Amino acid sequence: MEQKEQSRMTEEESLQFYRDAYERERKKNQFLSGRLADEEHKNRELEKNLADIKGTRLWRLSKPLRSMVHWVHRTKERLARCGNVKGFLKRLSAKNIEWKARKQHGTDSYPKPEEVKRQQNTRFSKPIIFSILMPLYNTPEKFLRQAIESVIMQTYPGWELCLADGSDAEHAEVEQICKEYMARDRRIRYRKLKKNEGISGNTNACLDMAAGDFIALFDHDDVLHPCVLFEYMKAICDQGADYIYCDEATFRGKETIDDMITLHFKPDYAPDNLRANNYICHFSAFDRKLLECMPLFRSEFDGSQDHDMILRLTAKAKCVTHVPKLLYYWRSHAGSVASDINAKRYAIEAAKGAVADSLRQQGFENFEITSTKAFETIFRIKYEILGNPKVSIVIPNKDHLGDLQRCITSILDKTTYDNYEIIVVENNSTTDEIYEYYKKIQEYDNVRVITYEDDFNYSKINNLGVENAQGEYILLLNNDTKVITLDWIEELLMYAQREDVGAVGAKLYYEDMTIQHAGVVLGLGAHRTAGHSHYRVSSNNLGYMGRLCYAQNVMAVTGACLMMKKSLYTELGGLDENFAVSLNDVDLCVRAWKEGYVNVFTPFAELYHYESVSRGLDDSGEKAARYDRESEAFRTKWKELLVKGDPYYNVNFSLDRSDFALKLIE
């Protein structure tokens, strides 16, 4: 009876707690509503005052001065995004390289007559026909002719062009132009639709006409490189590709393709990138068999119907292949998504819906999709944390009381995740003060100190820490780090929990808020081993094509903050102890990738990293010699992969710079 009474009292107290909480929230809501009304009133007054000021003669006369002030302000913002003047000059250098590269990737890249003849006479092992689907709607004559002629110019002759025309009566010339080209080339098929059925409906009408083995999607105002189908045939016959895409560029609407605005050089297939951002986009071609039991486009995703289609078909494909050549030119003009996503606001919600549907189809539940500061259709995805697994944070340490104290204090004070332990692996410290600190921190139930007594070997030290870890997940952490993001563990754990994920890494900053780590690129840097992308750019920089703003697949992440399932870490054999100091983290990630796992960098787990404070730099003496030896061992071990190149980078980027600057074609 006494136990039941105690239980009943607990329930009553709990009910009262929620009543009190509700009342507090109600009062807070009333207060905020009042504040909002006051601010709206003030805003209306300010708008009225501003309108009065803009109506004065002085405002009109001061326009040149205001323009100068705005220019200075914008310049300061650009410098801030680059970190400093040196960063700004480096950015200008990259832009200069890009300007030179644009010409090389435009009409100068078109094949010469002898190459055209060679490609036309090439005999492939498979007789593939590409059905190029091009839905039409009130297409301007110049754009339509350029698009059709870019198909006719293909060096691979095995294609058919399927045109479904939803144009209105005022644009009858669209039909006339199409029939003109049909008379010249029997591979062109045309159908006039009774009414415009939107992007999805018109494209599906094109598909009804198609008889080819592969389906390719082409916008009615864009341009194809003459060699794109030839390159796709090589991918099909040499690699067994069943879904193919290439690099692309946007160009100004009324100009030639050489008047490029943006060049987009893409990574190979990266599922996390694709969920966050439709980086594949153009020019998609895929085996018709992938469409069995599913539609091409779904009208409920009009505006982002291509993102929906790409998510569904790549998930089903056996060999998604990226051709790292700029072979598609996307016209940017008024009203096009390439020009301004705000021209089609509905595309944003359609894209979120497409991603959500794809996630549900792959078994994910209770996720959240929001736009990022990079772009409205570049998303942040928050996955549900399953259960409450223990995370073991392993921190190697020798002396450096200040660094370790700063690190552990930030973990204890800021971390919102409640089920973690800290394992400090002591390695030959010599000061009394550090041992006093060890005694102090072990007063916490979730902090332990274990001892490694051999000579310094980063791999052995961490492996010992992991052996003693009680958690399902291990988090390797340098002692010269400091937590910024309160839910940093959750942001890492939501990825590490996935069955397909190997290592997960965070976004790390130097003390001056320039980037120290945003993912590791294989082969980058003077030693041609590995380097950090976006190194030393400002924290508010969006990154190449927004890549600092969304979680993505990378070849490797730094061991300064790396989470992985303990079971997988053990299965892989932990850090390779032959790499005593350097490249052991990259090696671990590459081994995970070779086993079929993807590694993830997330910008939403942020920490400071006061890099190399603990043990100094590897730029002189024995340390430099040791780094050279480990670099040579790494290059030998992963020679084949280094020659092929990092799949999540792009062979068109320079390996001498970390800012995604293009390399010029020799």
N, C-alpha and C positions, 0 to 999 in steps of 0.2 A: 504493500500500500504506500509506504513511504517513498519507494522508488517511482511509483506512478505519479504521486503528488509532485515530486521533484521534476519529473518529465513535463507534467502539465504546466508548472510554473515557468519552466524554460520556454515552452511554446508561447505562453502569454507574454513573457518578456520579449521574445522574438517579434511577436505581432506588434507590440508597442514600439519596438525599435523601428519597424518599417513604417508605422504610423507617423512617428516623429520625423523620420527621413522624408516621407512624402510631404509633410507640412513644411519642412525646411526648403524643399525644392519648389513647393508652390509659392512660398514667400519670395524665394530667389527669382522665380519666373516673373512675379508681379513687379519686383524691383527692376529687373532687366527690361521688361516691357515699358516701364515708365521711362527708363534711361533711353531706350530706343526712340520713343516718341519725342523726347526732348532733343535728341540728336538730329532726328529728321526735321524738326522745326528749325533748328540752327542751320541745317544744310540748305533748306529752302531760302532762308534769309541770306546766306552766303552766296547762293546762286543768283539771287536778285541783285545783290551788291556787285557781283562780278559782271553781270549783264550791264549794269549801269556804267561800270568802269570801262568796259569794252566799247561802249558807245561814245566815249569821249575822244576829242581830237588828239590829246596827248598820247592815248593808247595807240592810235594809228601811227603817229609820228615816231613812237619808240620801237616800232617793229624791227628795224635793223639791229638795235642794241639787244633786244630780247633774243633774236636769232643767234647772235654771237654768244650770249650767256648760255643758251641751250646747247650750242656746239661744244663749249667748254665743259658743260656738265656731262654731255654724252661721251666726250673724250675721257674724262675722269672715270666714268663707269666702265669704259672699255679697258682702261689701264687696270682698274680694280679686278675685272674678270681675268686678266692675264697675270695678276699677282703683283707685278712691278714693271718698271720700264724695260728691264731685261726680258721679262716674259712677253711684253708687248712687241718688242723687236723680234723675238723668236716667232711670234704669231705672224708678224708681217713677212718674215722669211718663208714660213710655211705657205702663206697666201701667194707669195711670188712663185713658189714652186708649183702651186696648184694652177696658177694662170698659164704657166708654160705647159703643164700637163694637159690642160683642156684641149689645146690644139692637137696634141698627140692622140687624144681619145675621141676626137670628132671626125670630120671627113678625111683627115690625114690618115686615119686608121683603116679607111676603106681599102679593099684589096686592089692591087694593080692588075691590069688585063691578064698577065700570065698566071697570077695567083687565082683569078676568077676561073680561068680555063682549067687549072689543076683541080680546084674544088668541084667544079661542074662534072669533071670526068672521074671523080673518086667513086669507087664502088664499095658500099658498106655491106656488112654481113647480114643486115636486116633491111628488108624493103619497106621502110616506114613512110607513111603518108601523114603529114600534119594537117589537121583541120584548124585553120586560123579563124576564130570567131570574132567578128567585128560588128557590134550593134550600132545602128545609125539613128541619129535624131537631129534634124536641122543642122547638119554638119556644114560649116563654111567650105566653099569650093576648094580654096587653096589647101586647107587642112586635109580634106578628103583625098584630093589628088596625091598629095605627098605621102599619105598613109598607104594608099593602094600601090603606088609606084615603089614604095620601100619593100612591099611584099613581092612584087614582080621582079625586083632586083636580086632576090635571094639566090645565092650560089648553089644551094641545094634545091633541086627542082621538084622534090616530092612534097608538094603542098596543094591545098585547096583553100580558097578564101570564101568564107560564108558570110554574106551580108544580109542582115535583117533590118529593114528600114521602117522606122516608126515616125518619120518626118510628117509634118502637117502640110496642108495644101499650098501654103505660101512658100514652101521649100521644095517644089517639084523638081528643081535642078538636081537634087541629090539622086533621084531615080535616073535621070538622064545621064548623069556622069557614070553611075554604076553600069548602066547598060552599054555605054560607050566602051568601058573597059572589058565587059563581058564579051563583046564582039571581037576584042583583040586576043583574049586569053580564055580558053575553055575551062581553066581551073578556077575561074571566078564564078560564084553562084550568088544569086540575088533573089530576095523575096520582099515584096511590098506588103507591110502589115496593115490590117484594117484600122488599127489604132495604135498609138504609142502605149506600150505596156511597161514602161520604165526600164531601168538598166537590167534588172533580173529577167523580166519577161522577154525583152528584145534579145538578150543573149541566149536565153533558152530556145528562142525561135531559131537562132543561128545554129544551135546544137542539133535541132531537128533536121537540118539540112546536111549535117556533117556525116561523112562516111569514112573519115581517116582513123588511123590507129592511135594517134596522139592528138589531144586537144590543146590548142594554144589560144590564149586570151589577149586581145589587142584592142586598145581604145581607138576610137575613130579619128582622133586628132593627134596621134602620136606617130613616131617614126621608128622603124626597125633598122638595125645595122645589117648590111648585106650578108654577113657571115653567120648570123645568129642561128639559123636552122642547121647549118653545116656543123657548128660547134655543138649543138644539141644532139645531132646524130652521133658525134664522137662519144658524147657522154652516155648515150643509150647503148651503143655497141661495145664500148670499152669498159664501162663501169656497171652496166645493167641498170641504168637510171630509169625510174618510173615517175619521178617528179623532178623537174629541172627549172632553175631560175638563173638570172645573170645580174651583173651590176648595171646601174642605170644612171641617167642624168636628166635633170630638168633643164629646159631651154625656153627662152622668151618666145611668146606665142607667134609674133609676126615675123620672126627672124629665122635663120637657118639653125641647124643643130649645133653649129660652132659657137653660137651665142649662148653658152651654158651659164646657168645660175648656180646649180649645185650638182656635184658629182657624188654619187653614193656607191661606195665600195663596201660590199657586205661580207659578213662572216658566212661560213658554211652553216648547214642546218643547225639551229640552236633553238630548241623548244621553248626555253624560258624567255629568250629575246622575242620570239614570235608571239607569245601570249601578251607580253607587255607592249609590243610595237610591231606592226605589220611591215617588218623590214624586207620581207621577200618581195611583196608587191608585184613588179613587172620583171621579166616577161615570163609568166608561168606557162609551162607546157607539161602535160602529164599523160600517162597511159590511160586510154579510154576505160580500161577495166576497173580503174579506181572509182568510177562513177556507178558501178553496179550497186543497186539497192539504195542509191542516194541521188538527190537532185544536184545539178550544177550550182545554180544560184537559188537562194531562198528569198522571196520578196520581203519577208519580215525584217531582213537585214539590209535592205536597199540603202546605199550610201556607204556601207562597209561590207557589201556582199562578197567582195574579193577576199577580205580578211577571214570571213566565215568559211568560205570555200577552201582557202589555203590551210586553215587550222584543221578542217575535217580531212582533207585529202593527204596532207603530210603525215597526219596521225595514222593513216591507213597504209601509206606507201612503204615499200621495203627498202628503197634506195633513193633518198632525196639528195639531189646533186646540184651543187652550185658551180656555175662556170664563172670564174673570177675575171671576167672581161666586160667592159662597158659596151653593151650590145643593144640597149634600149634607150630611146630618147623621149622623155615625157614632157609634152608641151604645157607650159604654164601660161594661162590667159585668164581674163576676167571670167569669173564663174566656175573655174575649174578647182578641184580639190588641191591640185598641185600649187595653185596660186594662193588659195586661202581657205582653210578648213571652215571658216565662218561662212563661206558661200554655201555650205551645206551642213548646217548645224546638226541636222538629224543624223549625220554620219557618226557623230561622237557617241550618241546613245546606241546607235546600231552596232558600233564597234564594241562597246561594253557588253551588249547583249550577245554578240558573237563569241567573245572571250568567255563569258559566263557559261554559255551553252557548251562550249568545248571543255571547260573545266568539269562541268557536271558529267559529261559523257566519259570523262577519264576518271571518274570516281571521287572528285573533290566536292566537299560540302562546306557550307558556312564560311565562305571566302568573301572578301570585300575588294571591289575594283574602283579606283579613283584616278582621276587625271593627275598628271605631274606638271611641274612648272616648265618642263621642256616643251610640251605640246599637249593639246587637249586629247589627242588619240594615242599618247604614250602613257601607259598605265603603271600604277603601283598596285600590286596584288598582295593582299594579306591573307595568308592561309590560316586555317584553324590549327591551334596546337592540340595535338591528340594526347590526352591524359596529362600527367604531370611528372614526366621522367626526370631523373636526377642528371644534372650536368656537372662534370668534374673539370674544373679549371686548373690546368697544370702550368705552373710558373717556375721556370729555372731561375736560380739566383745565386750570386756570389757577391757578398758585401752590398754596396750601393743601397744603403738604408733609405735615403731620400727617394730614390726611384721606386723601390718596392713599396714603401709606405704610401706614396702618392697613388700607385696602382691599386693596392688592396683597399685603401680608403675609398677610392672612387667606386670600386665594385660594391663594397658594403653599404655605402651611402646612397648610391644611385640605382642599383639594380632592382627592377620591379619583379623579376622572376624569383620565386621563393624556394625552389628546390635545387640548390647547387652546393657544391663543396669546393674549397680552394686547397690545392695541394702545392705547397712550395717545395721545390726540390733544391735543397742546399748543396752547393758545390764548392767546398774548400774556402769558405769565408775566413777572414783573419781578424776581423774587428770584434771587440766585445759588444759593441752597440747593436750589431745585427742579431747576435744571439739573444740579447735582452728583448729585442723586438719580436723574435720568434716566440719567446715565452709569452709575450703579451697577446699576440694574435691568436695563439692556440687556446686562449680562454674562450674564443668563439667555438661553438659546437661544430661548425662547418668548415673550420680551418685546421689543416694539418701541415706539419713540416717533416719531410723525410730526407735522408742524407744519401748523396752520391759522392763517393770518396775518390774516385779515379780522376785522371787528368780530364780537362775540359773536352767534352764531345757533346755538342748540342743534341744530336740524335739519341745517344745513349741516355742522356739526362731525361729527355722527354719520354723515351720508352719506359724508363724506370717509373716515372710519374704515372704513366698510363697503366702500368702493371698494378699499381697500388690504388688506382681509381675505382670507386664504387659506383659511379654513374653509368648510365646507358650511353651517354654521349660524352665525348672528351672535347675540351676546348683548349688548344695550345695558345698560350698568351705570354708575350714578352713582359718582363718586369718594367720596361720603360714605356708602358702604355698607360692611358688614362681614359676612363669611360666618359663619353659625352651623352650618348643616347640612352635614356632610362630603360627602354625595352630592347636593349641590344641583344640579349640572350634569346628573347622570343623571335626577333627578326632573323637570327641565324638558325634557330631550332626549327622554325616552320619549314625551312628547306632541308635541313639535315634529316628530318623525319621521313622525307620521301624515299621510297624504295629505289628510285633511279638516281639519287644524288650521292656523290662522293664527299668532297670537301666543300665547305662554305666559308667565304671570307668577307671581311668588313671593309668599309671605307675608312682609311687612316690618314690623319693630317699631321703635318709638322706643327710646331708651336705657332708659326706665323700663318696658319690656316691655308697653306698650300698643300696639295695632295702628295702624300707619300706612297699610298697604295690604292689602286682601283682595279685590281686584277693584274695578272702576270701574263705576259706575251712570250711565247717560246721563241728563242733566237734573237730577241731584241737586245741591243747593246753592243759595246765594243768586243766583248768576249763571245758573242753569238751563242749565249746559253739561254738567258731569260732576263727580262726586265719589266719594270712596272709601267703600265700605260698611263697617260695623262700625268706623268710625273712632274711635280712642282707647279702645276697650274692652280689657279685660285679655287678656293672652295665653292665660290658661286658660279664657276664655269659650268655650262651645261654639258660639255664634252662633245666629242665627235658624233654628230647626228643624235644628240641627246643622250649619249650612252652613260653619262654620269648620273642620270636621273632614274634609271630603272634597273631592276635585278636582271642579270644576264648570265649566260654560260661563258666561261673562260677556261683556258687550258689549266690554269693553276691560280692559287691564291697564296699569300704569304703566311708562313708559320707564326708570324707575330700575332696573329689572331685567326685561328683556323679551327672550325668545328667539324667533327665527323663522328659517326656511330662508332662506339668502342669496338663492336664486333667486326666492323669493316676494317678499322685500323689494325686490329689483331690479325685478321685474315690476310691483309696486305703485307704483314710483317713489320708494321710500324715504319718509323723513319730509318732509311738505310744508313747504318753506322759507318759506312765507308765515306760518307759525306759528313765529316766531323763538325763543320761549321756552316758551310754554304750549300745552297741548292738542294738540301734534303727535303725541304717542303715542296719544292717544284717537282722533284722526283716522285714523292708520295702521290701528288695530284695526278701526274702523268700515268703512274701505275693504276690509279683508280679509273682514269679515263680509258686506259687500255683494256680494263675489265668490263667496260660497257657503261660506266657511271658518267654522269655529267657533273662538273664542278660549277659552283655558283658564286658570283660576286654580287653582294647587295649593298647599295649605297645608303640603305636605311638603318644600318648598324654602324655607328660612327664612334671613333675613338681618336685620341691623340696618340702619336707614336714618335717618341723622341729617339729616333733611329740611331743605333750604334753608340748611344751614350754608355751602355753597359760595358762593352768590350772594345770599343774603338773601331776605327775604319780598317779596311783591308787594302790600303793603298801603298804600303811600304814594307820593306824588310821581309821577315819570315811570313808575316800574315799575307802579304801580296803573293809570295811564292806558293803558300798553301792554297790560296784562292785560285791561282793559275793551275795547280795540280787538280783541284776539285773540278774546275771548269773543263779541263781536258778529259777527265773521267766522265763527266756528264755528257760532253759532246760525243764521246765514244759510245756510251751506253745508248744514247738516243739519236744516233747519227741519221738513221733513215727518216725519223720524224722531223728532225731539224732541216734536212734537205727539202722535204716536202712542204714545210711551213706550218705555222700555227693555224689550225682550221677556223679559229674564232677571230683571227686577224684578217689580213687579206694580202696576197702577194704583191699588190700594187702599192702598199705602204712601205715606206723606208724603215729599215731595221736599225738605222743610225739615230733615229729620233723617236720620242715617246708620244708625240702629239698628233699622230695619224697623218703626218705630212706624206704626200705622194712621192714615189721615186720616179725619176724621169726615165723614159724608155731610151736606151742607147741605140 
